[in-house]
Amino acid sequence: MKKLIYIANARMPTEKAHGIQITKMCEAFAIQGLEVELVLPWKFNKIKKSIFEYYDVKRNFKIKKIFSLDLVPLNIPRICFWIQSLTFSISVFFYLLFKKIDIIYSRDSFTLFLLSFFKKNLICEIHNFPKNFFLHKRVFKKTKAIIVITNGLKDSLIKKCIDENKILVAPDGVDLDKFDIDISKEEARKKLNLPLDKKIVMYIGLFDKWKGHNTLLQASKLFNEETILVMIGGTEEQVKKLKKEYPNVFFLGYLPYIDLPINQKAADVLVIPNSGKTAISKYYTSPLKLFSHMVSQRPIVASNLPSLREILNENNAILVEPDNPQTLVDGIELALKETNFADKILIQAYKDAQSYSWERRVKNILKFINNEKLV
């Protein structure tokens, strides 16, 4: 059996999407018959559940936590980050020094940089164009394959003279079995204590500026009295502040990932209002929630951006001008009023989502790696 080590310099479990993506990838690699070990740093964590329980994944891979100097309590973010990254990378170096491993897979370029001096079987996955390209250039040169989530990322790497034959575009995925659930809108709303007699527009995700949640909040002021906005996500501080500014919006705060399949079923419309003002949003992102929403059988209204258009189009979503509250409202009203059209696009989105399972993503990656004669 071939052995794959997945290195993730991340606090896990975590509420953030990268934790879901990493664990689902490990699970999918193991389903394909690889012996998988997820190597993580030891870090302080308020979440006490195990990774398997928190993300509801199969216990078909091992988890190894190794030493790193976690100085988060000191509250000096930049210095603490570099110290933690350095100590983790050194620990990984010694942990893997004498191990025979077929594939070393990671999204952590700092660790891959160190490993590139003595390991040849490296696979790098990136989700954003790197700021420190000097460090990454060696990683990209020494890795056997580079996995990116959008064509926008691939194009940017090629412009930096990275060999395009080493690059595979593999959009993110979704667990089709867990998200394709049979629950009525009314049942889902009762679980969330949401009104049964209103049209619900729902946003699920972080409240980072480039996610466009502010545009959606501004748009909510233009909703008619029959339509309400429900926001799932955000930190306690963000939610507390926004509740004062938008008293008519239902802020539910962070809810566990395993509840997402039910939560999104409470919506009449799901919104992905990404901003067009940053490169990560415009060209590089492949949001996990996009694929989850496609399985929900609810109409999607999303920003018309190159990154999102790699998956969405006029046949499976309503695409609107980014950073414009009025056009966002127009798109939402179209989804609510033109029910035949809304049904048509949600059915197509559901069909299209079948191509984006985690298993298919991993199969494509392994096929690409095999062509590179790594395994």
Rosetta blueprint (number, residue, H / E / L):
1 M L
2 K L
3 K E
4 L E
5 I E
6 Y E
7 I E
8 A L
9 N L
10 A L
11 R L
12 M L
13 P L
14 T L
15 E L
16 K L
17 A H
18 H H
19 G H
20 I H
21 Q H
22 I H
23 T H
24 K H
25 M H
26 C H
27 E H
28 A H
29 F H
30 A H
31 I H
32 Q L
33 G L
34 L L
35 E E
36 V E
37 E E
38 L E
39 V E
40 L E
41 P E
42 W L
43 K L
44 F L
45 N L
46 K L
47 I L
48 K L
49 K L
50 S L
51 I H
52 F H
53 E H
54 Y H
55 Y H
56 D L
57 V L
58 K L
59 R L
60 N L
61 F L
62 K E
63 I E
64 K E
65 K E
66 I E
67 F L
68 S L
69 L L
70 D L
71 L L
72 V H
73 P H
74 L H
75 N L
76 I L
77 P H
78 R H
79 I H
80 C H
81 F H
82 W H
83 I H
84 Q H
85 S H
86 L H
87 T H
88 F H
89 S H
90 I H
91 S H
92 V H
93 F H
94 F H
95 Y H
96 L H
97 L L
98 F L
99 K L
100 K L
101 I L
102 D L
103 I E
104 I E
105 Y E
106 S E
107 R L
108 D L
109 S H
110 F H
111 T H
112 L H
113 F H
114 L H
115 L H
116 S L
117 F L
118 F L
119 K L
120 K L
121 N L
122 L E
123 I E
124 C E
125 E E
126 I E
127 H L
128 N L
129 F L
130 P L
131 K L
132 N L
133 F H
134 F H
135 L H
136 H H
137 K H
138 R H
139 V H
140 F H
141 K H
142 K H
143 T L
144 K L
145 A E
146 I E
147 I E
148 V E
149 I L
150 T L
151 N H
152 G H
153 L H
154 K H
155 D H
156 S H
157 L H
158 I H
159 K H
160 K L
161 C L
162 I L
163 D L
164 E H
165 N H
166 K H
167 I E
168 L E
169 V E
170 A L
171 P L
172 D L
173 G L
174 V E
175 D L
176 L H
177 D H
178 K H
179 F H
180 D L
181 I L
182 D L
183 I L
184 S L
185 K H
186 E H
187 E H
188 A H
189 R H
190 K H
191 K H
192 L H
193 N L
194 L L
195 P L
196 L L
197 D L
198 K L
199 K E
200 I E
201 V E
202 M E
203 Y E
204 I E
205 G L
206 L L
207 F L
208 D L
209 K H
210 W H
211 K H
212 G L
213 H H
214 N H
215 T H
216 L H
217 L H
218 Q H
219 A H
220 S H
221 K L
222 L L
223 F L
224 N L
225 E L
226 E L
227 T E
228 I E
229 L E
230 V E
231 M E
232 I E
233 G L
234 G L
235 T L
236 E H
237 E H
238 Q H
239 V H
240 K H
241 K H
242 L H
243 K H
244 K H
245 E H
246 Y L
247 P L
248 N L
249 V L
250 F E
251 F E
252 L E
253 G E
254 Y L
255 L L
256 P L
257 Y H
258 I H
259 D H
260 L H
261 P H
262 I H
263 N H
264 Q H
265 K H
266 A H
267 A L
268 D L
269 V E
270 L E
271 V E
272 I E
273 P L
274 N L
275 S L
276 G L
277 K L
278 T L
279 A H
280 I H
281 S H
282 K H
283 Y H
284 Y H
285 T L
286 S L
287 P L
288 L H
289 K H
290 L H
291 F H
292 S H
293 H H
294 M H
295 V H
296 S L
297 Q L
298 R L
299 P L
300 I E
301 V E
302 A E
303 S E
304 N L
305 L L
306 P H
307 S H
308 L H
309 R H
310 E L
311 I L
312 L L
313 N L
314 E L
315 N L
316 N L
317 A L
318 I E
319 L E
320 V E
321 E L
322 P L
323 D L
324 N L
325 P H
326 Q H
327 T H
328 L H
329 V H
330 D H
331 G H
332 I H
333 E H
334 L H
335 A H
336 L H
337 K H
338 E L
339 T H
340 N H
341 F H
342 A H
343 D H
344 K H
345 I H
346 L H
347 I H
348 Q H
349 A H
350 Y H
351 K H
352 D H
353 A H
354 Q L
355 S L
356 Y L
357 S E
358 W H
359 E H
360 R H
361 R H
362 V H
363 K H
364 N H
365 I H
366 L H
367 K H
368 F H
369 I H
370 N H
371 N H
372 E L
373 K L
374 L L
375 V L
